[in-house]
Amino acid sequence: MARLVRAFGSSHSAMQMAPLDGWLAMFDHIDRKSPVYDFAGDPHPFDDIVARRPADAAARIAPEVIARRYRESEAAMDRMAAEIAAAKLDAMIVVGDDQKEIFKDASRPAIAVYYGETIRNAKAPDNI
């Protein structure tokens, strides 16, 4: 019988794959292109959300604060990787959404089961 021995969790963000310079510069222009959803779930242009930011927003996104958060995030991911390796698992179940890394819209299943030593995390090939 299977036995759950460990559980791990992580946020899902492009920022986790980005280097520090991406955290400092890359996302602002990307965020401006997409609608931003408020806490009620309503879409708003980026500039409207910026206009309603808290008074201390600039302090929250100062480069030194972002760099500290980057280092903390990297350390947390390193710690999780070490704990996964130390657990010496026979099997690992990963629950997540596919964002066109493996499947395209025309062939994206509601649930997929994958078996393998590793898994590719990249844009789906054009021939899928």
C-alpha positions as CSV (number, residue, x, y, z in Angstrom):
1,M,0.0,0.0,0.0
2,A,1.2,3.5,-0.8
3,R,2.1,5.8,2.0
4,L,2.4,9.6,1.8
5,V,5.7,10.5,3.3
6,R,6.3,14.1,2.3
7,A,4.4,17.0,0.7
8,F,5.8,20.1,-0.9
9,G,4.3,23.2,-2.3
10,S,5.5,26.1,-4.4
11,S,4.0,29.1,-6.2
12,H,3.8,28.9,-9.9
13,S,5.3,32.0,-11.5
14,A,7.5,32.9,-14.4
15,M,9.6,34.8,-11.9
16,Q,10.8,31.6,-10.4
17,M,12.7,30.8,-13.6
18,A,13.9,34.4,-14.1
19,P,17.3,35.7,-13.0
20,L,17.5,38.7,-10.7
21,D,17.8,41.1,-13.6
22,G,14.5,39.8,-14.8
23,W,12.9,40.5,-11.5
24,L,14.3,44.0,-11.6
25,A,13.3,44.9,-15.1
26,M,11.6,42.3,-17.2
27,F,8.1,42.0,-15.8
28,D,6.9,45.6,-15.8
29,H,6.6,45.8,-19.6
30,I,5.0,42.3,-19.7
31,D,2.5,43.3,-17.0
32,R,1.5,46.4,-18.9
33,K,0.4,44.3,-21.9
34,S,-2.2,42.2,-20.1
35,P,-5.3,43.1,-18.1
36,V,-4.7,43.0,-14.3
37,Y,-7.5,41.5,-12.2
38,D,-8.5,43.2,-9.0
39,F,-9.6,41.3,-5.9
40,A,-13.2,41.1,-7.2
41,G,-11.9,39.4,-10.3
42,D,-12.6,42.4,-12.6
43,P,-10.0,43.2,-15.3
44,H,-8.4,46.7,-15.3
45,P,-5.7,48.3,-17.4
46,F,-2.3,48.2,-15.7
47,D,-2.1,52.0,-15.3
48,D,-5.5,52.0,-13.5
49,I,-4.1,49.5,-11.0
50,V,-0.9,51.5,-10.6
51,A,-3.0,54.6,-9.9
52,R,-4.7,52.8,-7.0
53,R,-1.5,51.4,-5.5
54,P,-0.9,51.8,-1.7
55,A,1.1,54.7,-0.5
56,D,4.1,52.5,0.4
57,A,4.2,50.7,-3.0
58,A,7.5,52.2,-4.1
59,A,9.2,51.0,-0.9
60,R,7.8,47.5,-1.5
61,I,9.4,47.3,-5.0
62,A,12.7,49.1,-4.3
63,P,15.6,47.2,-6.0
64,E,17.1,46.2,-2.7
65,V,13.8,44.7,-1.6
66,I,13.3,42.9,-4.8
67,A,16.9,41.5,-4.6
68,R,16.2,40.3,-1.1
69,R,13.0,38.6,-2.1
70,Y,14.8,37.0,-5.1
71,R,17.5,35.6,-2.8
72,E,14.8,34.3,-0.4
73,S,12.9,32.7,-3.2
74,E,16.0,31.0,-4.6
75,A,17.0,29.8,-1.2
76,A,13.5,28.3,-0.6
77,M,13.6,26.5,-4.0
78,D,17.1,25.1,-3.2
79,R,15.8,24.0,0.2
80,M,12.8,22.3,-1.4
81,A,15.0,20.5,-4.0
82,A,17.3,19.3,-1.2
83,E,14.4,18.0,0.8
84,I,12.9,16.2,-2.2
85,A,16.3,14.6,-2.9
86,A,16.7,13.6,0.8
87,A,13.2,12.0,0.9
88,K,14.5,9.3,-1.5
89,L,11.0,8.9,-2.9
90,D,9.9,5.9,-4.9
91,A,7.3,8.0,-6.7
92,M,6.3,11.6,-6.8
93,I,2.9,13.0,-7.8
94,V,3.0,16.6,-9.1
95,V,-0.2,18.5,-9.5
96,G,-0.2,21.5,-11.7
97,D,-1.5,23.1,-14.8
98,D,0.0,22.8,-18.2
99,Q,0.6,26.2,-19.8
100,K,1.4,24.9,-23.2
101,E,4.6,23.4,-22.0
102,I,3.6,19.9,-23.0
103,F,0.2,20.1,-24.6
104,K,-1.4,22.7,-26.9
105,D,-5.0,23.8,-26.7
106,A,-6.2,21.3,-29.3
107,S,-4.9,18.3,-27.3
108,R,-4.9,19.5,-23.6
109,P,-6.4,16.8,-21.4
110,A,-8.2,17.6,-18.2
111,I,-5.9,15.1,-16.4
112,A,-2.7,13.5,-17.7
113,V,-0.5,10.9,-16.1
114,Y,3.2,11.0,-16.9
115,Y,5.8,8.4,-16.0
116,G,9.5,9.1,-16.3
117,E,12.8,10.0,-14.6
118,T,12.6,13.6,-15.7
119,I,10.1,15.9,-17.4
120,R,10.7,18.6,-19.9
121,N,9.5,22.1,-19.0
122,A,9.5,24.2,-22.1
123,K,7.1,25.4,-24.8
124,A,5.2,22.6,-26.5
125,P,6.7,21.5,-29.9
126,D,4.9,22.8,-32.9
127,N,4.1,19.2,-34.1
128,I,1.8,18.4,-31.1
